[in-house]
């Protein structure tokens, strides 16, 4: 791609500059030249490392590194070793540097991935652009969405980029002032717990070293580049669902959302109707905070009366009395498994209605 870009510019300049002009890569191969016969020739590359900041001469040509690229990646050359050749070389190096920078911003892989996950590219164009960028389309990838509690600065983005420096496999993308997406290449058989460990290490690094508190949503692994948008939306949904049902969690995985994911997708009218049917005798708002806390602990201890009373530091009979009170108010006996399931879902539905979260 760079070869075609450089050759196109040289073709337009060859009549204006009455010299041989061209570009060589880091291996010393001429990849573009005003004399087409020279393309593909190799030159001695030992001298290329001598200087990358100033013009320098070798043989009958003057050379200058194109500084917008990686150091020593491309060099422009002009025929001759006189002051005019040097000036031409400086001008060409600056021109190629700016052109290359603009071209990379428009067509680089990072922007391509960003357009894919944000659904800003037509499905039919994804594979065409992938081939153009020599992008591996059939490896397993997982999207992690890192959301700062407060609007983040460039530090968080730079930290995550430094954690994942291989830009051919992993892509760090700024979504907005609080969200950073990490598109991570993962093994096809990777387990969710391993991805969660990775996410936790990111969160610990940001909070421990840079005092940036974050929550991280994890989408499911996908095998095709076309499915990256799906994994990204799952990571978004994980954060939104977690904000409603798992407010104390730093890492929320789409694969572990369970019934919360189902409730989050229900229409609010259906949820309101469900609550009215469950609490025919009295609304859930009629339960005081002490009673709701008792219910929460009862569920956390797997409906075990003895263990719950021990954890609450109350007599077993006191807990039984509270459960009977709940039964009188709601008509549901939490000691019965079916009633407990209905009540648990009802509590989650009520929490969902009170949060009014944003849906994706």
C-alpha beads as a LAMMPS data file, in Angstrom:
LAMMPS data file: protein, C-alpha beads

360 atoms
359 bonds

1 atom types
1 bond types

-500.0 500.0 xlo xhi
-500.0 500.0 ylo yhi
-500.0 500.0 zlo zhi

Masses

1 110.0

Atoms # bond

1 1 1 0.000 0.000 0.000
2 1 1 2.821 2.427 0.876
3 1 1 4.588 1.445 -2.362
4 1 1 1.616 2.513 -4.477
5 1 1 1.229 5.727 -2.478
6 1 1 4.877 6.727 -2.905
7 1 1 4.985 5.775 -6.585
8 1 1 1.873 7.831 -7.320
9 1 1 3.422 10.953 -5.787
10 1 1 6.775 10.410 -7.516
11 1 1 5.023 10.002 -10.862
12 1 1 3.463 13.454 -10.399
13 1 1 6.761 15.059 -9.345
14 1 1 9.220 13.536 -11.800
15 1 1 8.703 16.252 -14.413
16 1 1 9.048 19.058 -11.867
17 1 1 12.311 17.658 -10.432
18 1 1 14.916 17.047 -13.082
19 1 1 16.617 14.374 -11.000
20 1 1 16.164 10.696 -10.230
21 1 1 13.964 10.484 -7.138
22 1 1 12.699 7.488 -5.211
23 1 1 12.061 5.699 -1.919
24 1 1 13.776 2.693 -0.347
25 1 1 12.545 0.592 2.557
26 1 1 14.420 -0.593 5.635
27 1 1 15.819 -3.573 3.717
28 1 1 17.439 -1.320 1.119
29 1 1 14.958 -2.217 -1.628
30 1 1 13.825 0.508 -4.014
31 1 1 10.027 0.451 -3.699
32 1 1 9.245 3.563 -5.770
33 1 1 11.293 5.525 -8.287
34 1 1 10.999 7.978 -11.162
35 1 1 13.078 5.502 -13.189
36 1 1 10.810 2.462 -13.182
37 1 1 13.659 0.115 -14.063
38 1 1 15.267 0.738 -10.669
39 1 1 12.246 -0.499 -8.688
40 1 1 13.164 -3.718 -6.935
41 1 1 16.904 -3.042 -6.921
42 1 1 18.785 -3.338 -3.655
43 1 1 21.306 -0.893 -2.288
44 1 1 23.841 -1.294 0.484
45 1 1 21.863 -0.775 3.718
46 1 1 24.874 -0.530 6.051
47 1 1 24.960 3.262 5.644
48 1 1 21.251 3.729 6.452
49 1 1 21.780 3.529 10.203
50 1 1 24.416 6.226 10.087
51 1 1 21.881 9.034 10.331
52 1 1 18.114 9.395 10.390
53 1 1 17.777 13.081 11.268
54 1 1 19.838 14.798 8.560
55 1 1 20.461 14.306 4.871
56 1 1 23.462 12.189 3.996
57 1 1 25.172 11.039 0.822
58 1 1 26.151 7.618 -0.415
59 1 1 27.456 6.914 -3.887
60 1 1 25.786 9.303 -6.320
61 1 1 22.636 9.938 -4.277
62 1 1 21.469 12.010 -1.301
63 1 1 19.222 10.361 1.293
64 1 1 16.828 11.481 4.050
65 1 1 14.644 9.442 6.420
66 1 1 10.881 9.954 6.234
67 1 1 10.368 10.886 9.869
68 1 1 6.603 10.337 10.285
69 1 1 7.179 6.598 9.959
70 1 1 9.071 4.379 12.350
71 1 1 12.743 5.340 12.522
72 1 1 14.591 3.907 9.550
73 1 1 11.481 2.414 7.926
74 1 1 11.592 4.493 4.707
75 1 1 14.172 6.773 3.086
76 1 1 13.757 9.168 0.170
77 1 1 16.675 9.615 -2.241
78 1 1 17.578 12.145 -4.940
79 1 1 20.190 11.753 -7.631
80 1 1 23.312 13.870 -6.982
81 1 1 25.258 14.986 -3.915
82 1 1 25.160 18.762 -4.456
83 1 1 23.228 21.397 -2.423
84 1 1 20.292 21.296 -4.866
85 1 1 19.968 17.535 -4.377
86 1 1 20.029 18.095 -0.623
87 1 1 17.229 20.695 -0.815
88 1 1 15.139 18.445 -3.047
89 1 1 15.674 15.611 -0.591
90 1 1 14.537 17.695 2.401
91 1 1 11.411 18.888 0.600
92 1 1 10.526 15.360 -0.558
93 1 1 11.054 13.923 2.938
94 1 1 8.692 16.493 4.461
95 1 1 6.111 15.944 1.717
96 1 1 6.187 12.159 1.976
97 1 1 6.052 12.384 5.769
98 1 1 2.858 14.462 5.722
99 1 1 1.263 12.353 2.988
100 1 1 2.072 9.111 4.787
101 1 1 0.735 10.479 8.072
102 1 1 -2.553 11.530 6.466
103 1 1 -2.882 8.230 4.632
104 1 1 -2.231 6.194 7.800
105 1 1 -4.847 8.162 9.732
106 1 1 -7.407 7.502 7.036
107 1 1 -6.675 3.871 6.332
108 1 1 -4.825 2.323 9.238
109 1 1 -6.054 -0.784 10.991
110 1 1 -7.030 0.981 14.194
111 1 1 -9.538 3.217 12.420
112 1 1 -10.749 0.225 10.430
113 1 1 -11.446 -1.744 13.635
114 1 1 -13.150 1.268 15.195
115 1 1 -15.497 1.526 12.205
116 1 1 -16.213 -2.200 12.426
117 1 1 -17.144 -2.268 16.126
118 1 1 -19.234 0.905 15.812
119 1 1 -21.072 -0.481 12.758
120 1 1 -19.817 2.392 10.600
121 1 1 -18.842 0.160 7.682
122 1 1 -21.032 -1.905 5.407
123 1 1 -20.757 -5.681 5.998
124 1 1 -19.869 -6.218 2.354
125 1 1 -16.934 -3.804 2.626
126 1 1 -15.394 -5.390 5.717
127 1 1 -13.574 -8.228 3.961
128 1 1 -12.540 -6.008 1.054
129 1 1 -10.932 -3.539 3.432
130 1 1 -9.429 -6.401 5.452
131 1 1 -7.635 -7.742 2.396
132 1 1 -6.414 -4.263 1.504
133 1 1 -4.946 -3.855 5.003
134 1 1 -3.631 -7.467 5.093
135 1 1 -5.775 -7.979 8.177
136 1 1 -6.255 -11.483 9.595
137 1 1 -10.030 -11.888 9.638
138 1 1 -10.436 -15.398 11.025
139 1 1 -8.828 -15.373 14.454
140 1 1 -10.656 -15.327 17.768
141 1 1 -11.035 -11.878 19.321
142 1 1 -12.795 -10.514 22.404
143 1 1 -13.879 -6.924 23.016
144 1 1 -13.337 -5.405 26.451
145 1 1 -14.910 -2.025 27.169
146 1 1 -13.047 -0.054 29.838
147 1 1 -15.189 2.704 31.327
148 1 1 -13.711 5.325 33.658
149 1 1 -15.844 6.430 36.588
150 1 1 -14.809 10.007 35.807
151 1 1 -14.000 11.442 32.356
152 1 1 -10.549 10.091 31.539
153 1 1 -7.522 11.800 30.058
154 1 1 -4.886 10.607 27.635
155 1 1 -3.014 8.805 30.431
156 1 1 -5.491 5.905 30.625
157 1 1 -5.400 5.420 26.867
158 1 1 -1.588 5.467 26.813
159 1 1 -1.375 3.044 29.733
160 1 1 -3.605 0.499 28.020
161 1 1 -1.686 0.892 24.762
162 1 1 1.561 0.218 26.621
163 1 1 0.026 -2.893 28.185
164 1 1 -0.785 -4.211 24.702
165 1 1 1.996 -2.961 22.397
166 1 1 1.478 -5.486 19.570
167 1 1 -0.609 -3.362 17.199
168 1 1 -0.905 -6.210 14.695
169 1 1 -2.966 -8.295 17.130
170 1 1 -4.477 -5.997 19.765
171 1 1 -6.229 -2.680 19.156
172 1 1 -6.883 0.055 21.726
173 1 1 -9.594 2.454 20.582
174 1 1 -10.887 5.625 22.219
175 1 1 -14.695 5.632 22.012
176 1 1 -15.510 8.780 24.009
177 1 1 -14.281 10.691 27.066
178 1 1 -15.022 7.777 29.429
179 1 1 -14.868 4.625 27.265
180 1 1 -11.888 2.808 25.769
181 1 1 -12.356 -0.393 23.767
182 1 1 -9.715 -3.106 23.727
183 1 1 -10.067 -5.571 20.843
184 1 1 -7.913 -8.447 22.113
185 1 1 -6.804 -11.427 20.063
186 1 1 -7.482 -14.508 22.179
187 1 1 -6.965 -18.252 21.850
188 1 1 -9.931 -20.096 20.359
189 1 1 -10.337 -22.231 23.492
190 1 1 -9.766 -19.449 26.033
191 1 1 -11.911 -19.639 29.154
192 1 1 -13.925 -16.696 30.428
193 1 1 -12.081 -16.704 33.756
194 1 1 -8.802 -16.034 31.929
195 1 1 -10.278 -13.012 30.143
196 1 1 -11.643 -11.789 33.476
197 1 1 -8.165 -12.104 35.021
198 1 1 -6.791 -10.010 32.178
199 1 1 -9.498 -7.391 32.724
200 1 1 -8.797 -7.343 36.457
201 1 1 -5.092 -6.747 35.834
202 1 1 -5.979 -3.736 33.638
203 1 1 -8.281 -2.337 36.319
204 1 1 -5.661 -2.890 39.047
205 1 1 -2.955 -1.172 36.988
206 1 1 -5.114 1.877 36.311
207 1 1 -6.340 2.203 39.900
208 1 1 -3.136 1.214 41.681
209 1 1 -0.611 3.222 39.667
210 1 1 -2.660 6.020 38.130
211 1 1 -5.620 6.346 40.553
212 1 1 -8.134 5.871 37.730
213 1 1 -11.174 3.842 38.806
214 1 1 -12.776 1.839 36.008
215 1 1 -15.366 -0.831 35.353
216 1 1 -14.804 -3.282 32.518
217 1 1 -17.438 -5.034 30.415
218 1 1 -16.463 -8.189 28.531
219 1 1 -18.179 -9.385 25.363
220 1 1 -18.125 -12.973 24.152
221 1 1 -15.241 -14.193 21.932
222 1 1 -15.991 -14.088 18.193
223 1 1 -14.316 -15.962 15.360
224 1 1 -15.057 -13.528 12.527
225 1 1 -14.227 -9.862 12.150
226 1 1 -17.839 -9.223 11.137
227 1 1 -18.942 -10.265 14.639
228 1 1 -16.736 -7.733 16.456
229 1 1 -19.632 -5.247 16.561
230 1 1 -21.687 -7.924 18.358
231 1 1 -18.963 -8.489 20.966
232 1 1 -18.643 -4.713 21.462
233 1 1 -22.399 -4.317 22.025
234 1 1 -22.281 -7.201 24.497
235 1 1 -19.510 -5.424 26.408
236 1 1 -21.646 -2.262 26.444
237 1 1 -24.672 -4.209 27.653
238 1 1 -22.549 -5.856 30.355
239 1 1 -21.673 -2.462 31.824
240 1 1 -25.266 -1.231 31.682
241 1 1 -26.732 -4.417 33.159
242 1 1 -23.984 -4.504 35.776
243 1 1 -24.791 -0.913 36.727
244 1 1 -28.305 -2.100 37.578
245 1 1 -27.790 -5.538 39.123
246 1 1 -24.079 -5.817 40.056
247 1 1 -23.182 -2.360 41.300
248 1 1 -20.292 -3.668 43.416
249 1 1 -18.495 -5.456 40.572
250 1 1 -15.528 -4.023 38.678
251 1 1 -15.533 -6.741 35.992
252 1 1 -18.834 -7.719 34.361
253 1 1 -18.947 -10.448 31.715
254 1 1 -21.786 -10.855 29.248
255 1 1 -21.524 -14.619 29.617
256 1 1 -22.177 -14.384 33.375
257 1 1 -25.143 -12.006 33.357
258 1 1 -27.617 -14.873 33.621
259 1 1 -31.229 -13.931 34.227
260 1 1 -30.278 -10.254 34.587
261 1 1 -29.633 -10.153 30.835
262 1 1 -33.132 -11.498 30.157
263 1 1 -34.799 -9.005 32.479
264 1 1 -32.833 -6.142 30.931
265 1 1 -34.299 -6.992 27.520
266 1 1 -37.931 -7.029 28.681
267 1 1 -40.339 -4.174 27.911
268 1 1 -41.122 -2.048 30.963
269 1 1 -44.873 -2.575 30.496
270 1 1 -44.394 -6.343 30.796
271 1 1 -42.251 -5.883 33.915
272 1 1 -44.864 -3.680 35.571
273 1 1 -47.575 -6.214 34.767
274 1 1 -45.451 -9.007 36.275
275 1 1 -44.969 -7.092 39.535
276 1 1 -48.702 -6.448 39.838
277 1 1 -49.423 -10.160 39.414
278 1 1 -46.792 -11.256 41.933
279 1 1 -47.715 -8.765 44.638
280 1 1 -51.476 -9.026 44.552
281 1 1 -51.857 -8.458 48.283
282 1 1 -49.468 -5.520 48.576
283 1 1 -46.759 -3.809 46.609
284 1 1 -43.065 -4.436 47.019
285 1 1 -42.739 -0.860 48.300
286 1 1 -44.620 -1.941 51.456
287 1 1 -41.569 -3.919 52.590
288 1 1 -39.256 -1.934 54.874
289 1 1 -35.453 -1.887 54.556
290 1 1 -34.909 -4.344 57.414
291 1 1 -37.205 -6.852 55.727
292 1 1 -35.508 -6.406 52.338
293 1 1 -32.100 -6.893 53.974
294 1 1 -33.346 -10.079 55.610
295 1 1 -34.576 -11.349 52.241
296 1 1 -31.228 -10.561 50.613
297 1 1 -29.306 -12.510 53.268
298 1 1 -31.778 -15.385 53.056
299 1 1 -31.080 -15.696 49.326
300 1 1 -27.321 -15.347 49.816
301 1 1 -27.401 -18.301 52.228
302 1 1 -29.348 -20.544 49.853
303 1 1 -32.675 -20.349 51.774
304 1 1 -31.057 -21.879 54.846
305 1 1 -32.871 -20.553 57.915
306 1 1 -30.249 -21.590 60.470
307 1 1 -27.295 -20.176 58.520
308 1 1 -29.133 -16.938 57.735
309 1 1 -30.090 -16.342 61.369
310 1 1 -26.475 -16.959 62.375
311 1 1 -25.216 -14.439 59.804
312 1 1 -27.823 -11.882 60.889
313 1 1 -27.046 -12.472 64.589
314 1 1 -30.725 -13.082 65.360
315 1 1 -32.561 -16.012 66.928
316 1 1 -33.897 -18.596 64.500
317 1 1 -37.461 -17.911 65.659
318 1 1 -36.983 -14.203 64.937
319 1 1 -36.069 -15.003 61.346
320 1 1 -39.036 -17.369 61.019
321 1 1 -41.306 -14.586 62.294
322 1 1 -39.934 -12.208 59.653
323 1 1 -40.464 -14.786 56.901
324 1 1 -44.058 -15.276 58.069
325 1 1 -44.550 -11.512 57.965
326 1 1 -43.306 -11.472 54.352
327 1 1 -45.717 -14.273 53.532
328 1 1 -48.644 -12.325 55.010
329 1 1 -47.751 -9.186 53.039
330 1 1 -46.893 -10.762 49.688
331 1 1 -48.490 -14.186 49.723
332 1 1 -45.092 -15.767 48.977
333 1 1 -43.355 -18.193 51.357
334 1 1 -39.634 -17.783 50.728
335 1 1 -38.935 -21.170 52.321
336 1 1 -40.552 -22.775 49.269
337 1 1 -38.204 -22.937 46.308
338 1 1 -40.754 -21.913 43.648
339 1 1 -41.929 -18.937 45.698
340 1 1 -38.310 -17.927 46.342
341 1 1 -37.533 -17.932 42.608
342 1 1 -40.553 -15.749 41.841
343 1 1 -39.632 -13.320 44.614
344 1 1 -35.991 -13.131 43.513
345 1 1 -37.020 -12.312 39.945
346 1 1 -39.541 -9.771 41.204
347 1 1 -36.844 -7.971 43.201
348 1 1 -34.602 -7.827 40.126
349 1 1 -37.449 -6.576 37.924
350 1 1 -38.263 -3.862 40.444
351 1 1 -34.605 -2.822 40.577
352 1 1 -34.530 -2.718 36.788
353 1 1 -37.606 -0.466 36.607
354 1 1 -36.160 1.919 39.178
355 1 1 -32.857 2.274 37.276
356 1 1 -34.303 3.154 33.827
357 1 1 -31.009 2.183 32.115
358 1 1 -29.861 3.022 28.585
359 1 1 -30.288 0.149 26.135
360 1 1 -28.057 -0.837 23.237

Bonds

1 1 1 2
2 1 2 3
3 1 3 4
4 1 4 5
5 1 5 6
6 1 6 7
7 1 7 8
8 1 8 9
9 1 9 10
10 1 10 11
11 1 11 12
12 1 12 13
13 1 13 14
14 1 14 15
15 1 15 16
16 1 16 17
17 1 17 18
18 1 18 19
19 1 19 20
20 1 20 21
21 1 21 22
22 1 22 23
23 1 23 24
24 1 24 25
25 1 25 26
26 1 26 27
27 1 27 28
28 1 28 29
29 1 29 30
30 1 30 31
31 1 31 32
32 1 32 33
33 1 33 34
34 1 34 35
35 1 35 36
36 1 36 37
37 1 37 38
38 1 38 39
39 1 39 40
40 1 40 41
41 1 41 42
42 1 42 43
43 1 43 44
44 1 44 45
45 1 45 46
46 1 46 47
47 1 47 48
48 1 48 49
49 1 49 50
50 1 50 51
51 1 51 52
52 1 52 53
53 1 53 54
54 1 54 55
55 1 55 56
56 1 56 57
57 1 57 58
58 1 58 59
59 1 59 60
60 1 60 61
61 1 61 62
62 1 62 63
63 1 63 64
64 1 64 65
65 1 65 66
66 1 66 67
67 1 67 68
68 1 68 69
69 1 69 70
70 1 70 71
71 1 71 72
72 1 72 73
73 1 73 74
74 1 74 75
75 1 75 76
76 1 76 77
77 1 77 78
78 1 78 79
79 1 79 80
80 1 80 81
81 1 81 82
82 1 82 83
83 1 83 84
84 1 84 85
85 1 85 86
86 1 86 87
87 1 87 88
88 1 88 89
89 1 89 90
90 1 90 91
91 1 91 92
92 1 92 93
93 1 93 94
94 1 94 95
95 1 95 96
96 1 96 97
97 1 97 98
98 1 98 99
99 1 99 100
100 1 100 101
101 1 101 102
102 1 102 103
103 1 103 104
104 1 104 105
105 1 105 106
106 1 106 107
107 1 107 108
108 1 108 109
109 1 109 110
110 1 110 111
111 1 111 112
112 1 112 113
113 1 113 114
114 1 114 115
115 1 115 116
116 1 116 117
117 1 117 118
118 1 118 119
119 1 119 120
120 1 120 121
121 1 121 122
122 1 122 123
123 1 123 124
124 1 124 125
125 1 125 126
126 1 126 127
127 1 127 128
128 1 128 129
129 1 129 130
130 1 130 131
131 1 131 132
132 1 132 133
133 1 133 134
134 1 134 135
135 1 135 136
136 1 136 137
137 1 137 138
138 1 138 139
139 1 139 140
140 1 140 141
141 1 141 142
142 1 142 143
143 1 143 144
144 1 144 145
145 1 145 146
146 1 146 147
147 1 147 148
148 1 148 149
149 1 149 150
150 1 150 151
151 1 151 152
152 1 152 153
153 1 153 154
154 1 154 155
155 1 155 156
156 1 156 157
157 1 157 158
158 1 158 159
159 1 159 160
160 1 160 161
161 1 161 162
162 1 162 163
163 1 163 164
164 1 164 165
165 1 165 166
166 1 166 167
167 1 167 168
168 1 168 169
169 1 169 170
170 1 170 171
171 1 171 172
172 1 172 173
173 1 173 174
174 1 174 175
175 1 175 176
176 1 176 177
177 1 177 178
178 1 178 179
179 1 179 180
180 1 180 181
181 1 181 182
182 1 182 183
183 1 183 184
184 1 184 185
185 1 185 186
186 1 186 187
187 1 187 188
188 1 188 189
189 1 189 190
190 1 190 191
191 1 191 192
192 1 192 193
193 1 193 194
194 1 194 195
195 1 195 196
196 1 196 197
197 1 197 198
198 1 198 199
199 1 199 200
200 1 200 201
201 1 201 202
202 1 202 203
203 1 203 204
204 1 204 205
205 1 205 206
206 1 206 207
207 1 207 208
208 1 208 209
209 1 209 210
210 1 210 211
211 1 211 212
212 1 212 213
213 1 213 214
214 1 214 215
215 1 215 216
216 1 216 217
217 1 217 218
218 1 218 219
219 1 219 220
220 1 220 221
221 1 221 222
222 1 222 223
223 1 223 224
224 1 224 225
225 1 225 226
226 1 226 227
227 1 227 228
228 1 228 229
229 1 229 230
230 1 230 231
231 1 231 232
232 1 232 233
233 1 233 234
234 1 234 235
235 1 235 236
236 1 236 237
237 1 237 238
238 1 238 239
239 1 239 240
240 1 240 241
241 1 241 242
242 1 242 243
243 1 243 244
244 1 244 245
245 1 245 246
246 1 246 247
247 1 247 248
248 1 248 249
249 1 249 250
250 1 250 251
251 1 251 252
252 1 252 253
253 1 253 254
254 1 254 255
255 1 255 256
256 1 256 257
257 1 257 258
258 1 258 259
259 1 259 260
260 1 260 261
261 1 261 262
262 1 262 263
263 1 263 264
264 1 264 265
265 1 265 266
266 1 266 267
267 1 267 268
268 1 268 269
269 1 269 270
270 1 270 271
271 1 271 272
272 1 272 273
273 1 273 274
274 1 274 275
275 1 275 276
276 1 276 277
277 1 277 278
278 1 278 279
279 1 279 280
280 1 280 281
281 1 281 282
282 1 282 283
283 1 283 284
284 1 284 285
285 1 285 286
286 1 286 287
287 1 287 288
288 1 288 289
289 1 289 290
290 1 290 291
291 1 291 292
292 1 292 293
293 1 293 294
294 1 294 295
295 1 295 296
296 1 296 297
297 1 297 298
298 1 298 299
299 1 299 300
300 1 300 301
301 1 301 302
302 1 302 303
303 1 303 304
304 1 304 305
305 1 305 306
306 1 306 307
307 1 307 308
308 1 308 309
309 1 309 310
310 1 310 311
311 1 311 312
312 1 312 313
313 1 313 314
314 1 314 315
315 1 315 316
316 1 316 317
317 1 317 318
318 1 318 319
319 1 319 320
320 1 320 321
321 1 321 322
322 1 322 323
323 1 323 324
324 1 324 325
325 1 325 326
326 1 326 327
327 1 327 328
328 1 328 329
329 1 329 330
330 1 330 331
331 1 331 332
332 1 332 333
333 1 333 334
334 1 334 335
335 1 335 336
336 1 336 337
337 1 337 338
338 1 338 339
339 1 339 340
340 1 340 341
341 1 341 342
342 1 342 343
343 1 343 344
344 1 344 345
345 1 345 346
346 1 346 347
347 1 347 348
348 1 348 349
349 1 349 350
350 1 350 351
351 1 351 352
352 1 352 353
353 1 353 354
354 1 354 355
355 1 355 356
356 1 356 357
357 1 357 358
358 1 358 359
359 1 359 360
